[in-house]
Amino acid sequence: MSTADPARADKLAFYLLKSLNKALRQYRMLAASDRVLVAVSGGKDSLTLLDLLWRRQRSAPDRIHLSAAHITSDSSCGRSVGLEWLQTYCDARHIPLAVRDIALREELAATHLSPCFRCAWLRRKALFELADASGCNVMAFGHHADDIAETTLMNLFYNARFRRMEPKMRLFDGRLTLIRPLALIEEREITPFVAASDFPISGTACSYSADSRRTLMRRILREVEADCCDAKRHIYRAIEHYQENSHDTDD
């Protein structure tokens, strides 16, 4: 059954763009003439990011060049839209789409590392290669506030470090900047937009995800949020304050 509601999608996008633009300004993520490659897995978060950046591009003063990248493989990495639909979506919006296929199944079966970690590493490597080949100086990932909170807890519990997934990072001696424009947006804000947009997302969850550390952190956060609905925001603010104080100490 279709959940498409274009008017509601436009209204929700208006409010999501406020938070996205705030993140772009706060972390100085974009500059005029940047060539931005959006990593599009085909799931709800990356599709939301691509859609919001496309909407923003039509009115923003900094005229960036927007393109998308999609990685296919012989191993499913969760629910997503089909490649044909994604190509049609990008064509209708004049967004160039680069696609690369990589082999993962044998690698994941043999690795002594976390399959999720290894899969993400290989997919990210392919994305960086696509960015280099297409001459893009910025890569945008669809990680949102929930991902940042979960990563912060993972680093705290497993690595004894109070460190988050950074909204902006410079890589390869500054040749590529990685940004996460959804850093100030929670997953619960994305879900109704995806429903109103009626993105045809289908498939099954990744077979490795049920036992992953990130899934455990997600369960912990949900339990905490039952008592404190602002738990993720508090984690975000705590690490912002920590980093500010650390810089003051270093100076």
N, C-alpha and C positions, 0 to 999 in steps of 0.2 A: 504493500500500500504506500502510495506516494505521500511524503510529508512536505512537499515543496510549498513554500510560502514566500515568494519573492519580496513582498512588502516587509514581512517580518525579518527576512534575511538582511535587507537593506538597513532596517532600523538597528538590528543587532550589530551589523558591521560598523555602523556609525559610532557606537559606544566602544566596540573593540578597537577601532582605529584611534580613539582617544588614548587608550593605554599603550597601544603600539607606538604611537607618535611620541608619547612621554618617554618610553624606553629609548627610542631613537635619539631623542634630544639629550636625555640624561647621560647616556653612555657615548654620545657622539658617534653613532654607528655608521652614518652615511654622509657622503659629501657629493656635491654636484659632479656629474659625469662618471660616477662609480659604475662599474660593470658587475652586477649582482647576479650570482647563480644561486637559485633556491633549490635546496635538496628536497625532492618530493618523493617520499616513499609511497605515496598514494593513500596514506592513512589520514584520519581526520585532522591531526595537528598540522602536518605539512601542507595539506590542501587549504586549510584556513589561512596559514601564513601566505601562501602564494596568492590566494584570492584577495587578502587584505593589502598586500603590497601592490597588486595590480590596481585595486581601487585607489590607493594612495597615489600611484604614479600619474593618474589622470589629472590631479590637481596640485601636486606638490611642487614647490619652486625648484627643488633640486632634481633635475631631469636625469634620473638614473637610467641605465640600460638593464632591463629585467629579462632573465632567462631562467630555465628550469632544467634540472637534471634528475634522472630516474635510473635506479639500479635494479636490474632483474637478475634472478639467479635460479639455481636448481633447488633451492631451499627456501621455503616460505618464511617470511618474517612478519607475520601478522595480517590482519584484515586490511584490505586496500581496494582502490578502484582498479579497473582493468586498464591495460596500457592503451588500448584503442580509444577508450573514453577519455583518458588523460590527454592523448594526442589531439583529439577533437576539441577538448576544453581549451588547450593551449593555442591551437590554431585560431579558434574563434576570438581570442584575445590578443593575437599576434605576439605570443610569447614563444620564443624558440625553445624547443625541447630536445635535450641530448639524452640518449639512452645507451647504457652499457650493460652487457651481460657478463656475470662472473660466476665461476664455479665455487660452490661452498660446501656441498654435502659431504664429500670425503674429508675435507679439511676439518669440519666441525666434528665429525665422528672420531677423528684421530687426535684432536687437540687435547693437551693436558690442562689447558686453561678453561675458564668459563666459556661455554659455547656462545653465550650472548656477547661477552667481551670480544671474542675473536671475530664473530660475525660483524659486529659494529666496526671493528678495526679495519676489516677488509673492505666493507662498504664505504667507509670514510676514505680509505686510500684511493678507491676508484673515483670517488667524488672529487678529491683533490686533483687527481689526474685530469678529470674532465674540466675542472676550473682552469687549470694551466693550459689545456689544449684550446679552450675557448677564449682565452685572454681575459678572464674575469679576475678582478682584484678583491672581490668580496664574496663570501659564501654564507648564505643564511640557512640556519637550521630551525626546525619547528619546535624546539624544546620550550616548554612553558614553565610557569611558576611551580607547578607540582614536581616536574622533573628536577628543578633546581633544589627544592626542599629535600627530595629523596636522595639526591647526590650528596647534599650536605650531611645528611644522617649517615649515609654509607661511609663517607670519609671519616666521620667522627667515630663510628662504631668499629670499623674494620681497619682504619689506617691511623687512628689517633691524631687526626688533623681536622681543624675547623676550617674547611675549605669547600667552596661551592663550585658548581658549573658556571663559569664566568659568562656574563652577557656579551662580552666582547673580548676577543683574543687576537693578537697578531702572531702569524705563523710564518715560517720559512724566511726569517730575516726581514719581515715586514712586507713580503711580496703578496701575501694573502691575509685578509682579515676575516675572521670567523665571527658572525654575529647571531644573536638569538633575540629577535625583535618581540617575541611573545613572552619575554622574561617576566613581565608584570601582569600577565593574564593567567588565570587559573583554568584548569580543565573544565570545571563546572560552568564557566562562561563560554567555552568553545562548543560544548555539546549541543546547546539549543541552536546555535548558528549553523552547525553541520546539518541538523535535522531540517531546519527551514530551507537550507540550500539544497537538500535532498541529494547529496553526493552519493552515488551508487556504490557504497563501500560494502564489500562482501568477503567471504573467506573465513578461515579459522585463526585463532590465536597461535602464536609461535609455540611449538611443542616444548621449547626449553624455558619459556617465560615463567611457568608456574613455580619452578624451583629457584628462580633467580633472586639475588639479593635485593634488587630493585623492587620486586613484587613484595618481598617481606617488608621493606620500608614503606611501601604503599599501604599495606595492611596496618602497620603501626600508626601511620598518619591518620588513617580513617578512624581508628579507635580513639586517638587523641582528639580528633575533630568532633567526635560525638559529644565531647565535653567542652571543647574550645574551638569554635568555628573559624577563628582567625589564626590557627596554629601555623599554617604555612607562611602567612604574612609575618608572623612573629619571628620565624626562623630566618626569613629573608632580611628583616630589619636587624636582627641580632648580628648577622654576619656583616651587614653593611656597617654597623657601629664598630664591630671588631676590626674590620679592615681600616676604617677611618682612624681608630685609636692606634692601630699598629703603625700606620704611616706617620702619625704624630710622634710616636716613640722613636721611629727610625730617624726622623728629622732632628 
